[in-house]
């Protein structure tokens, strides 16, 4: 069986998504060297860190955590590109397992009722075929034992990619583009909002303001990456 596995890898090599080097038998998705080289964020105080400070004075969140620093060039950008545009949902599963176990060990997100992803507009979802946050959110839910809910927030307008926009332009673009269509479900609940990469926090701010239309709702946030 092992010889067949090695023969398969000879013709269909399994490469690291970060450095593209051939993975060893015991490696999955990311080689060990790249794993140790990823720019991890030390959240420390989950009530006051880079993520919560990004939204400070704009919306009130209970706790926040981001996993990796995002740079315009580098390994994290490659990971996010694979996840968002190459239909490599294994990235979401892999990072969900990794980050989820760290969050579980922290003992912080123990009173969350629902995990809710930042949604895609239905046109973009139809074109892409998936929300890049689904696998990540499902795995987080399994590890933290929290229900994962999609289609609570609906994106009401199509936005062009933010990748090449200047930071100040993204910051100005904070008009609400979301609709909380199940307000009663979130009444008196603590919601964990999840996203992939945070730049200015404008998208998260818009989502939070819409979620806060429910009664007595609290919000915490977890993201895969955060720009410095």
LOROTOR-541711 format. One record per residue: x, z, y of N, C-alpha, C in turn; residue in one letter. Coordinates in steps of 0.05 Angstrom, whole numbers, padded with zeros to 5 digits, always signed. Example, Ala and Ser with C-alpha at 12.3 -4.5 7.8 and 13.67 -1.06 7.14 Angstrom:
// LOROTOR-541711
+00264+00156-00114+00246+00156-00090+00264+00156-00066A
+00257+00142-00045+00273+00143-00021+00258+00157+00001S
This chain:
// LOROTOR-541711
+00016+00000-00024+00000+00000+00000+00017+00000+00025X
+00039+00016+00025+00057+00017+00048+00070-00009+00053X
+00078-00023+00031+00091-00049+00034+00072-00069+00047X
+00046-00068+00040+00027-00085+00052+00024-00079+00082X
+00025-00053+00088+00023-00045+00117+00047-00055+00132X
+00070-00053+00121+00094-00063+00135+00094-00093+00138X
+00084-00107+00117+00082-00136+00118+00062-00145+00140X
+00040-00130+00142+00020-00136+00163+00032-00133+00191X
+00048-00111+00195+00061-00107+00221+00082-00127+00227X
+00093-00139+00206+00114-00160+00210+00102-00184+00224X
+00077-00191+00216+00064-00215+00227+00046-00208+00251X
+00036-00183+00251+00018-00174+00272+00029-00147+00283X
+00050-00148+00298+00064-00123+00306+00046-00106+00324X
+00049-00080+00320+00034-00060+00335+00053-00049+00356X
+00048-00058+00381+00067-00051+00403+00057-00029+00421X
+00075-00015+00433+00068+00005+00452+00055-00008+00477X
+00033+00003+00486+00019-00009+00509+00034-00005+00535X
+00053+00013+00535+00068+00018+00560+00094+00001+00562X
+00110+00002+00541+00136-00012+00542+00137-00037+00524X
+00116-00041+00508+00113-00064+00490+00133-00065+00467X
+00147-00042+00463+00165-00041+00440+00149-00035+00415X
+00159-00044+00392+00145-00041+00366+00142-00011+00360X
+00118-00003+00353+00113+00025+00346+00123+00031+00318X
+00133+00055+00314+00141+00064+00288+00116+00072+00272X
+00119+00076+00246+00096+00082+00229+00080+00106+00239X
+00094+00127+00249+00080+00152+00256+00070+00151+00285X
+00076+00130+00300+00067+00127+00327+00041+00112+00329X
+00025+00119+00350+00000+00106+00354-00004+00100+00384X
-00008+00075+00390-00015+00065+00417+00008+00067+00437X
+00020+00091+00440+00042+00096+00458+00066+00108+00443X
+00089+00096+00446+00113+00106+00432+00121+00134+00443X
+00136+00149+00427+00143+00176+00434+00159+00177+00460X
+00177+00157+00464+00193+00157+00488+00175+00155+00513X
+00155+00137+00512+00137+00133+00534+00119+00157+00538X
+00111+00170+00517+00094+00194+00519+00108+00215+00536X
+00134+00220+00530+00149+00240+00544+00155+00232+00573X
+00153+00206+00578+00160+00195+00604+00136+00192+00623X
+00112+00197+00613+00088+00195+00629+00088+00216+00651X
+00079+00209+00675+00079+00229+00698+00054+00247+00697X
+00057+00269+00682+00034+00287+00679+00030+00304+00704X
+00005+00311+00709-00002+00328+00731-00005+00357+00722X
+00009+00375+00734+00006+00403+00728-00016+00414+00746X
-00041+00415+00736-00064+00423+00753-00062+00452+00762X
-00050+00469+00745-00047+00497+00753-00073+00510+00758X
-00080+00514+00784-00105+00526+00792-00127+00504+00792X
-00146+00506+00774-00166+00485+00771-00186+00485+00794X
-00185+00505+00811-00203+00506+00834-00189+00495+00859X
-00163+00493+00858-00148+00483+00882-00124+00468+00872X
-00126+00441+00872-00104+00424+00864-00106+00397+00878X
-00090+00378+00870-00090+00352+00883-00118+00339+00883X
-00132+00341+00861-00158+00328+00859-00179+00342+00877X
-00180+00369+00875-00200+00383+00891-00194+00381+00921X
-00168+00380+00927-00160+00377+00955-00167+00350+00967X
-00168+00329+00949-00176+00303+00958-00204+00302+00968X
-00221+00319+00957-00250+00320+00964-00257+00343+00982X
-00237+00359+00990-00242+00382+01006-00254+00375+01033X
-00275+00389+01040-00289+00384+01066-00309+00361+01064X
-00311+00348+01041-00329+00326+01038-00352+00333+01019X
-00346+00344+00996-00366+00355+00978-00355+00380+00965X
-00372+00397+00955-00364+00422+00942-00363+00417+00912X
-00340+00421+00900-00338+00420+00871-00327+00447+00861X
-00335+00453+00837-00328+00479+00825-00299+00479+00816X
-00292+00459+00799-00266+00457+00788-00259+00427+00784X
-00233+00422+00783-00224+00394+00779-00198+00392+00765X
-00194+00369+00752-00168+00365+00737-00164+00335+00734X
-00139+00327+00738-00131+00299+00732-00107+00300+00713X
-00105+00280+00697-00085+00280+00675-00058+00269+00684X
-00058+00245+00697-00033+00230+00703-00032+00221+00732X
-00008+00219+00742-00004+00207+00768-00005+00176+00764X
-00018+00163+00783-00020+00134+00782-00002+00122+00804X
+00015+00103+00796+00032+00088+00815+00026+00058+00813X
+00030+00043+00834+00025+00014+00834+00041+00000+00812X
+00064+00011+00805+00080+00000+00784+00087+00022+00764X
+00084+00016+00738+00091+00037+00719+00074+00038+00695X
+00079+00057+00678+00066+00060+00652+00036+00067+00655X
+00029+00084+00674+00001+00091+00677-00016+00067+00686X
-00005+00051+00703-00019+00026+00712-00024+00009+00687X
-00005+00006+00670-00008-00010+00646-00030+00001+00628X
-00031+00027+00625-00051+00040+00609-00079+00035+00621X
-00082+00039+00647-00108+00035+00660-00116+00005+00659X
-00097-00013+00661-00103-00041+00660-00114-00049+00632X
-00101-00038+00612-00110-00043+00584-00138-00032+00580X
-00143-00009+00591-00169+00004+00588-00191-00010+00603X
-00186-00019+00627-00207-00030+00644-00212-00059+00640X
-00190-00074+00635-00193-00103+00635-00186-00118+00609X
-00175-00103+00590-00167-00116+00565-00183-00106+00541X
-00205-00092+00546-00223-00082+00526-00208-00065+00505X
-00187-00052+00514-00172-00034+00496-00183-00006+00498X
-00207-00002+00486-00220+00024+00489-00206+00046+00473X
-00187+00038+00457-00171+00058+00442-00155+00075+00462X
-00149+00064+00486-00135+00079+00506-00152+00103+00515X
-00178+00098+00519-00197+00119+00527-00199+00141+00506X
-00200+00132+00480-00201+00151+00458-00176+00168+00457X
-00153+00154+00459-00127+00168+00456-00123+00188+00479X
-00128+00180+00504-00125+00198+00526-00146+00220+00526X
-00170+00213+00517-00191+00233+00515-00184+00255+00495X
-00172+00248+00473-00163+00268+00454-00141+00285+00465X
-00121+00272+00478-00098+00286+00489-00106+00305+00511X
-00121+00294+00531-00128+00311+00554-00149+00331+00546X
-00168+00323+00529-00189+00341+00520-00178+00366+00507X
-00158+00363+00491-00146+00387+00477-00132+00405+00498X
-00119+00393+00518-00107+00409+00539-00128+00425+00555X
-00150+00411+00561-00172+00425+00575-00184+00447+00558X
-00187+00442+00533-00198+00462+00515-00180+00487+00514X
-00153+00482+00513-00134+00504+00512-00135+00520+00538X
-00141+00506+00560-00142+00520+00586-00165+00540+00588X
-00186+00535+00572-00209+00552+00573-00225+00551+00598X
-00222+00529+00614-00234+00528+00640-00262+00516+00639X
-00266+00493+00627-00292+00480+00628-00310+00489+00605X
-00317+00514+00606-00332+00526+00584-00362+00528+00590X
-00370+00524+00615-00398+00528+00623-00410+00502+00634X
-00401+00480+00623-00411+00453+00631-00435+00446+00614X
-00456+00435+00626-00479+00426+00611-00478+00397+00603X
-00468+00380+00621-00468+00351+00615-00442+00338+00626X
-00432+00318+00612-00411+00301+00622-00424+00275+00630X
-00419+00266+00655-00431+00242+00666-00409+00224+00677X
-00408+00198+00669-00388+00180+00679-00396+00167+00705X
-00376+00160+00721-00381+00142+00744-00390+00115+00732X
-00414+00105+00739-00424+00081+00726-00414+00055+00737X
-00416+00034+00721-00411+00007+00731-00438-00005+00739X
-00438-00024+00757-00462-00039+00763-00469-00056+00739X
-00495-00060+00734-00504-00074+00710-00492-00103+00708X
-00486-00115+00730-00474-00142+00729-00445-00140+00719X
-00431-00121+00730-00403-00117+00721-00402-00108+00692X
-00421-00090+00685-00422-00081+00657-00428-00104+00638X
-00446-00121+00646-00452-00144+00629-00428-00163+00626X
-00414-00167+00648-00391-00184+00647-00368-00173+00631X
-00362-00147+00635-00340-00134+00621-00348-00126+00592X
-00373-00119+00589-00382-00112+00562-00381-00083+00555X
-00370-00067+00572-00367-00038+00566-00359-00023+00592X
-00365+00003+00592-00356+00020+00613-00330+00033+00603X
-00308+00030+00617-00282+00040+00608-00282+00071+00604X
-00302+00084+00615-00303+00114+00612-00318+00123+00588X
-00332+00106+00574-00350+00114+00552-00335+00129+00530X
-00314+00116+00519-00299+00128+00497-00285+00154+00506X
-00274+00154+00530-00261+00178+00541-00281+00200+00543X
-00305+00194+00554-00326+00215+00557-00337+00225+00531X
-00340+00207+00512-00350+00215+00485-00331+00234+00471X
-00305+00227+00473-00285+00244+00460-00283+00271+00474X
-00284+00271+00501-00284+00297+00515-00308+00314+00507X
-00331+00301+00504-00355+00315+00496-00352+00328+00468X
-00340+00313+00450-00336+00324+00423-00317+00348+00423X
-00295+00346+00438-00275+00367+00438-00286+00392+00452X
-00299+00387+00475-00308+00410+00492-00336+00419+00484X
-00348+00404+00465-00376+00410+00456-00395+00409+00479X
-00395+00387+00493-00413+00382+00516-00427+00355+00512X
-00452+00354+00518-00468+00329+00516-00458+00308+00536X
-00454+00284+00526-00446+00262+00543-00470+00245+00550X
-00476+00242+00576-00500+00227+00585-00492+00203+00602X
-00500+00180+00593-00498+00156+00610-00525+00150+00622X
-00526+00132+00642-00551+00123+00654-00566+00145+00668X
-00552+00166+00677-00564+00185+00695-00559+00176+00724X
-00534+00169+00729-00527+00156+00754-00527+00126+00750X
-00539+00112+00769-00540+00083+00768-00526+00072+00793X
-00508+00053+00789-00495+00040+00812-00514+00019+00823X
-00520+00020+00849-00540+00003+00861-00530-00021+00875X
-00503-00023+00878-00492-00047+00891-00466-00055+00877X
-00461-00081+00877-00436-00091+00865-00413-00088+00884X
-00392-00076+00876-00368-00073+00893-00346-00090+00882X
-00331-00103+00900-00308-00118+00892-00286-00099+00884X
-00267-00109+00868-00245-00091+00859-00230-00079+00882X
-00223-00054+00879-00209-00038+00901-00179-00042+00900X
-00169-00055+00879-00140-00055+00874-00124-00065+00898X
-00133-00086+00911-00116-00099+00932-00126-00092+00960X
-00145-00073+00962-00154-00065+00988-00135-00044+00999X
-00132-00044+01026-00116-00023+01038-00130+00003+01035X
-00114+00025+01034-00124+00052+01030-00144+00059+01051X
-00139+00053+01076-00157+00061+01098-00184+00046+01095X
-00184+00021+01085-00208+00006+01081-00225+00019+01060X
-00212+00028+01038-00227+00041+01017-00239+00067+01027X
-00224+00081+01044-00234+00107+01054-00259+00104+01071X
-00260+00082+01086-00283+00077+01103-00308+00069+01087X
-00303+00059+01064-00325+00048+01048-00338+00070+01031X
-00352+00089+01044-00363+00112+01030-00393+00112+01029X
-00406+00090+01037-00435+00090+01036-00445+00093+01007X
-00468+00106+01004-00478+00112+00977-00484+00086+00962X
-00473+00084+00938-00478+00060+00922-00489+00069+00895X
-00500+00093+00894-00509+00104+00868-00537+00116+00872X
-00551+00118+00849-00577+00130+00849-00580+00149+00826X
-00588+00173+00832-00593+00194+00812-00621+00190+00802X
-00625+00177+00780-00653+00169+00771-00665+00191+00753X
-00650+00211+00746-00661+00233+00729-00654+00260+00742X
-00664+00263+00766-00658+00287+00782-00666+00313+00767X
-00689+00313+00754-00699+00337+00741-00680+00346+00718X
-00668+00327+00704-00650+00333+00682-00627+00350+00691X
-00618+00345+00716-00594+00359+00726-00601+00385+00742X
-00626+00390+00745-00634+00415+00759-00622+00440+00745X
-00609+00457+00761-00598+00482+00750-00577+00478+00729X
-00563+00455+00730-00542+00449+00711-00515+00447+00724X
-00494+00449+00707-00466+00446+00716-00457+00419+00704X
-00451+00400+00721-00444+00373+00712-00414+00368+00714X
-00403+00356+00693-00375+00347+00694-00374+00317+00699X
-00367+00308+00723-00366+00280+00730-00338+00270+00722X
-00337+00247+00709-00311+00236+00701-00306+00208+00713X
-00281+00202+00718-00273+00176+00729-00246+00169+00718X
-00237+00144+00723-00211+00135+00713-00189+00141+00734X
-00187+00125+00755-00166+00128+00775-00179+00136+00802X
-00169+00157+00814-00178+00166+00840-00158+00157+00861X
-00167+00144+00882-00150+00137+00904-00158+00154+00928X
-00178+00146+00944-00186+00162+00966-00207+00183+00959X
-00220+00179+00936-00241+00197+00928-00269+00189+00938X
-00270+00165+00951-00296+00156+00963-00317+00152+00942X
-00310+00141+00919-00329+00136+00898-00340+00162+00887X
-00322+00181+00882-00330+00207+00872-00347+00222+00893X
-00341+00219+00918-00356+00232+00939-00385+00221+00939X
-00388+00195+00936-00414+00182+00936-00430+00191+00912X
-00417+00193+00889-00430+00202+00864-00439+00231+00867X
-00422+00248+00878-00428+00276+00881-00452+00280+00899X
-00453+00266+00921-00475+00269+00940-00501+00261+00928X
-00500+00242+00910-00525+00233+00896-00533+00254+00875X
-00513+00265+00861-00519+00286+00841-00531+00310+00854X
-00521+00317+00878-00530+00340+00893-00559+00338+00903X
-00571+00316+00898-00600+00313+00905-00617+00328+00884X
-00605+00334+00861-00618+00352+00842-00617+00380+00852X
-00635+00397+00842-00636+00425+00853-00616+00443+00839X
-00602+00459+00855-00584+00480+00845-00565+00469+00824X
-00553+00446+00830-00534+00434+00811-00506+00439+00820X
-00488+00444+00801-00459+00448+00807-00444+00425+00795X
-00421+00418+00807-00406+00395+00798-00376+00403+00795X
-00365+00395+00772-00336+00395+00768-00328+00366+00762X
-00302+00360+00764-00293+00333+00761-00267+00332+00744X
-00266+00312+00726-00242+00306+00710-00236+00276+00713X
-00211+00269+00718-00204+00241+00719-00179+00236+00703X
-00176+00212+00693-00153+00204+00678-00128+00203+00695X
-00131+00193+00720-00107+00190+00737-00114+00194+00766X
-00093+00199+00782-00096+00204+00811-00072+00193+00825X
-00078+00177+00846-00056+00166+00862-00044+00188+00879X
-00017+00186+00883-00004+00206+00899-00006+00199+00929X
